[in-house]
Amino acid sequence: MRIDILTLFPGMFMGPFSESILGRAVAARLVDFQIHDLRAWAHDRHRTADDVPFGGGPGMVLKPEPIFEAVDDIAEAGAEIVLLSPNGELLKQELVEQLAIQTHLVLICGHYEGVDERVADHLATRQISVGDYVLSGGEIPAMVVADAVVRLIPGALGCADSTREEAHSTGLLEYPQYTRPAVYRGIEVPAIVRSGDHQELARWKRRQALQRTRERRPDLLRPEHLEEMRQLGIDLSS
Ligand SMILES: C[S@@+](CC[C@H](N)C(=O)[O-])C[C@H]1O[C@@H](n2cnc3c(N)ncnc32)[C@H](O)[C@@H]1O
């Protein structure tokens, strides 16, 4: 997969893309990140990529020309052109899975007051928000998208099964995880986790995932989950 990122702050990507799973995926050539400074497509000698908003108002808006021309130069036919925006579709695991099967993503990072609307209307194939809050720029959202997508590329994680039961990939939050020591500061790991009874453990994990989702994210539960909880004898009255 190739991921091109258009930004006014290319230096922000140095650390996150060279460490951990992303760094390993780059080294293994599973992903090719290209970080581009939008100012390279500016038209004047001051390399201006932003301007004051028409009609007044605070802050600066990213100009359309550098963004359109950068995309003309770098995007392959069929590339997904993503504008990071708090006004976009909320990033969920289902959307991450759709992005992970693309061969080329172009991520456009806004900054300041935002991006000339013509980019959203006539260039981007998608607008994505990473949450219902406003960040200073699209760089951190682009890192979030890249990380979530790259870890789904086969071979990017150490263990092929690692994403199988993760939160959201099953439609539920994940069950609790524990490691050694079995007792720490007097707090014991549940006995079932150490019992070696794989069937019982699988049931316990499923129950935990259902209960935890019901407590913390009831919006994720589907009718079949409620039916399953009834069958498992989970009290749904409270
Ligand atoms: C300060 S924000 C602009 C906010 C804009 N004035 C508004 O109210 O919608 C600057 C840039 O940060 C990025 N950004 C901020 N919050 C975001 C979010 N929740 N998801 C994705 N991108 C975001 C976008 O690229 C945006 O253009």
The ligand as an SDF file (V2000), in Angstrom:
LIG
                    3D

 27 29  0  0  0  0  0  0  0  0999 V2000
   -8.5930   23.9030   13.7140 C   0  0  0  0  0  0  0  0  0  0  0  0
   -9.1760   22.7390   12.5460 S   0  0  0  0  0  0  0  0  0  0  0  0
  -10.3600   23.6550   11.6320 C   0  0  0  0  0  0  0  0  0  0  0  0
  -11.6990   23.5730   12.2270 C   0  0  0  0  0  0  0  0  0  0  0  0
  -12.7610   24.2930   11.3740 C   0  0  0  0  0  0  0  0  0  0  0  0
  -12.6490   25.7100   11.5410 N   0  0  0  0  0  0  0  0  0  0  0  0
  -14.1480   23.8220   11.8210 C   0  0  0  0  0  0  0  0  0  0  0  0
  -14.6850   24.4190   12.7400 O   0  0  0  0  0  0  0  0  0  0  0  0
  -14.6100   22.8260   11.2570 O   0  0  0  0  0  0  0  0  0  0  0  0
   -7.8380   22.6350   11.4310 C   0  0  0  0  0  0  0  0  0  0  0  0
   -7.7250   21.3070   10.7180 C   0  0  0  0  0  0  0  0  0  0  0  0
   -7.5100   20.2830   11.6660 O   0  0  0  0  0  0  0  0  0  0  0  0
   -8.0130   19.0670   11.1710 C   0  0  0  0  0  0  0  0  0  0  0  0
   -8.9280   18.5250   12.1980 N   0  0  0  0  0  0  0  0  0  0  0  0
   -9.2900   19.1240   13.3520 C   0  0  0  0  0  0  0  0  0  0  0  0
  -10.1010   18.3450   14.0690 N   0  0  0  0  0  0  0  0  0  0  0  0
  -10.2600   17.2020   13.3680 C   0  0  0  0  0  0  0  0  0  0  0  0
  -10.9880   16.0020   13.5850 C   0  0  0  0  0  0  0  0  0  0  0  0
  -11.7420   15.8180   14.6670 N   0  0  0  0  0  0  0  0  0  0  0  0
  -10.8970   15.0270   12.6640 N   0  0  0  0  0  0  0  0  0  0  0  0
  -10.1600   15.1880   11.5500 C   0  0  0  0  0  0  0  0  0  0  0  0
   -9.4590   16.3220   11.2810 N   0  0  0  0  0  0  0  0  0  0  0  0
   -9.5030   17.3140   12.1740 C   0  0  0  0  0  0  0  0  0  0  0  0
   -8.6990   19.3530    9.8430 C   0  0  0  0  0  0  0  0  0  0  0  0
   -7.8100   18.9820    8.7990 O   0  0  0  0  0  0  0  0  0  0  0  0
   -8.9110   20.8510    9.9120 C   0  0  0  0  0  0  0  0  0  0  0  0
   -8.9160   21.4470    8.6330 O   0  0  0  0  0  0  0  0  0  0  0  0
  1  2  1  0
  2  3  1  0
  2 10  1  0
  3  4  1  0
  4  5  1  0
  5  6  1  0
  5  7  1  0
  7  8  2  0
  7  9  1  0
 10 11  1  0
 11 12  1  0
 11 26  1  0
 12 13  1  0
 13 14  1  0
 13 24  1  0
 14 15  1  0
 14 23  1  0
 15 16  2  0
 16 17  1  0
 17 18  1  0
 17 23  2  0
 18 19  1  0
 18 20  2  0
 20 21  1  0
 21 22  2  0
 22 23  1  0
 24 25  1  0
 24 26  1  0
 26 27  1  0
M  CHG  2   2   1   9  -1
M  END
$$$$
